[in-house]
Amino acid sequence: MYLASRKLDQIFRSGEKTNSDAVRNEVACWAIDEETLGEMRLMGIRYVGVKVRQNNDIYVTCIDNFFNRKLSKFLDYGRRGGAQQRYLPLQYFKYLPGRVKIR
């Protein structure tokens, strides 16, 4: 399994103003760059996901979902100094809530 480390503000909102709006409208996505996904696939990794830094929430999905054109979106930010990314809506991830420490 491969887990990318992300912050909550790195959720792709698909044009929505807030994360809450994007989640409510089922357009919130996590992105993983194309190169990393390709490497993980070649290594035989079957599950990929995101671990949220602030709260240790984990989102896991089958790597094939990122390559399914009906489920995911591909965007190329190479011209702007970024990377080629695949975006998968949150509803295709298994959500594992993180542990909260109360002091």
N, C-alpha and C positions, 0 to 999 in steps of 0.2 A: 504494500500500500504506500502511496505517496501522498503527503499532506503539505499543501502550500500554506505559508503563514500570511495572514491578511489582517488588516484592521477593518472595523465595521464600516468606516467611511469609504472602503474600497469596493463595496457592493455596487455593481453596475445597475443603475436605476432606470435605464431605458427611457430617459427623458422625463421621468417623474421628479417632482421637486424634492421629496424626502424618501428615505428608506421605507418608512411606514406606508407611504402611498404606493411605492413600487411593489412591496410585499402584498399589500391589499389587492392590487390590480394584477397580481401574478406575473409581473415583468421583471422582478428583481433577479439578478444573475450573479454567479461567481465566474470569474475569468481565470483561465490558465493559459500560458503562452503555448503556441503551436509547437515550438521546438521542444519544450519540456514534455508535452504530451506525447510527441513522437518518440522521444528517448525512452519514456516510461513504457510505452507500448512495445518497443523493441526489446526491452529488458523483461518483458512478460508480466509487467505490473497490470493487475486486473482492476484494482480499485484506486481511485484518486479522490482528493477532497481538499477541504480548507479547514484550517484551525484558526479561529478568531483570537487574536492576541489579547484583547481586553477581558474576555470572559471565558476563554478556553472552550467555547462551543466548537463542535466539530460537525462538518457537513461532508458526507461520503457518498460517492456514486460509482457506478461501473464506468471504466474509462471509455467503453464503447458509446455511452451516451453523449460524450463530447464530440464524437465523430459521426453521430447520427444527424444528418442535415435537417430532419424533421423536428428535432428537439433543440438543437444548438444553433448558435449564430457565430459566424466568423467575421472578424474585423481586422483590418491591417492598418496599424499605426506606424509602420516603418518609415513613411515619408515625414512623419512628425517626430522622429527620434525614438519611437516606441517599438513595440514588437507586434507580431501577428498573434492575435488572441482568439481563443474559442470561448464563448459565453454559454452557460447552461443555467436555465431558470432554477430557482431554489426548490420548486416542487419535485424536481428529479433527483434530489439529494435525500439521503437518510440523515435526519437531524439528531445529534447527540448533545444534549445540553451540558455545558461545562459546570464545574463545581465552583460555588461562590463561597469565599471565605468571609465570615463575619467576625469582626474583631471587637 
